[in-house]
Amino acid sequence: DIDESEVFKLQLMALRSWMHNDLKKANDLLAESVSLEDKLIYSYGPPSITKPTKELYAEFLLSQGRYEEAVQTYKGALKKGPKRLVPLKGIKKTALLLKDDALVKEVDLELNSI
C-alpha cells in the first residue's frame, strides 16, 4: 500500500535525521509519520509496519528529555496495541525518570496482568 510505504519512508528519513543530530527534522518527520499511520485502516491481521511510529516517536521524545510527551505518545501507542510490552516498558522507564511512583505502580500492575 502506498500510504504504508510513505510511513516507512518517513520513519527512515527521521532515523537518518536523528542519527545526524538534526533533531528538529527528526521530530517533524516522526510527527508526520504518526499522523499518516493513524489514518491507515487495517482490515485483517496485524499491521505490516514493523515498528509502530508512535513507539519510535516516543523513544525519540524520551531521548530528548521530553518525558511528558513521551508518556502521552506511548499511551497513544497502547490505544492501537493494548498490552504491548514496548510502550508499557517505555512508560515505566519514563515514569521512573519523572519519579512518578503512581504511574510506575499503575504500569507494574498492567505488566503483571499480562
C-alpha distance (Angstrom), angle and dihedral (degrees) to the residues before:
residue distance angle dihedral
D1 . . .
I2 3.79 . .
D3 3.82 95.1 .
E4 3.81 92.5 51.2
S5 3.80 89.0 50.6
E6 3.79 89.3 51.7
V7 3.82 90.1 52.4
F8 3.82 89.6 52.1
K9 3.79 90.8 48.2
L10 3.80 93.1 49.7
Q11 3.81 90.9 48.0
L12 3.80 91.8 51.9
M13 3.78 92.7 46.4
A14 3.80 89.8 49.3
L15 3.80 92.2 49.8
R16 3.78 90.3 50.2
S17 3.80 91.3 49.8
W18 3.80 90.4 47.5
M19 3.82 90.9 50.7
H20 3.82 89.5 51.0
N21 3.82 89.9 49.1
D22 3.82 92.7 -115.2
L23 3.78 89.9 139.9
K24 3.81 98.2 168.7
K25 3.80 91.1 54.7
A26 3.83 91.5 44.7
N27 3.81 90.2 51.4
D28 3.80 93.2 48.2
L29 3.82 93.2 47.8
L30 3.80 93.1 47.7
A31 3.80 91.7 48.0
E32 3.81 89.6 50.5
S33 3.81 90.6 47.9
V34 3.82 91.5 51.0
S35 3.79 90.6 50.8
L36 3.81 92.9 49.5
E37 3.81 93.7 44.4
D38 3.82 90.7 51.7
K39 3.82 88.5 58.9
L40 3.81 94.0 54.5
I41 3.78 116.3 106.6
Y42 3.79 117.7 -143.8
S43 3.76 113.9 -158.7
Y44 3.81 105.7 178.3
G45 3.78 133.4 4.7
P46 3.76 129.2 -0.5
P47 3.79 121.7 -39.2
S48 3.78 115.7 -90.9
I49 3.80 93.0 -133.4
T50 3.79 103.4 109.1
K51 3.80 98.2 -152.0
P52 3.79 114.6 29.1
T53 3.78 107.3 -125.9
K54 3.79 94.1 -130.7
E55 3.80 89.3 60.1
L56 3.80 91.2 48.2
Y57 3.81 92.0 46.5
A58 3.82 91.7 47.8
E59 3.82 89.5 53.1
F60 3.80 89.2 51.2
L61 3.81 92.1 48.9
L62 3.80 90.4 48.3
S63 3.81 91.2 51.1
Q64 3.80 88.9 53.2
G65 3.80 93.7 51.9
R66 3.80 92.2 -110.1
Y67 3.79 91.3 134.8
E68 3.81 101.5 161.5
E69 3.81 91.1 50.2
A70 3.81 90.1 46.9
V71 3.82 91.6 54.1
Q72 3.81 91.6 49.5
T73 3.81 91.6 47.9
Y74 3.81 92.4 48.7
K75 3.82 88.4 49.7
G76 3.80 88.8 51.7
A77 3.81 88.6 53.4
L78 3.80 89.5 54.3
K79 3.81 90.6 58.0
K80 3.81 89.8 66.5
G81 3.79 95.4 34.0
P82 3.80 110.7 28.8
K83 3.80 115.0 -160.0
R84 3.83 93.4 11.9
L85 3.78 108.0 158.1
V86 3.81 97.5 -141.4
P87 3.81 96.2 62.2
L88 3.81 93.1 38.1
K89 3.80 91.8 52.5
G90 3.80 89.4 43.7
I91 3.80 91.2 53.8
K92 3.79 90.4 48.8
K93 3.80 92.7 49.2
T94 3.80 90.7 49.0
A95 3.81 92.7 45.2
L96 3.80 89.2 53.7
L97 3.80 89.8 52.7
L98 3.81 89.5 48.6
K99 3.83 89.7 46.7
D100 3.82 87.2 -128.0
D101 3.80 99.8 156.9
A102 3.80 93.4 177.8
L103 3.80 92.0 56.4
V104 3.81 91.7 45.4
K105 3.81 89.2 53.0
E106 3.82 91.9 46.8
V107 3.81 92.1 51.6
D108 3.81 92.5 44.5
L109 3.81 89.2 55.4
E110 3.79 90.1 50.8
L111 3.81 92.6 46.7
N112 3.81 91.5 48.7
S113 3.81 90.5 52.4
I114 3.81 92.4 58.9
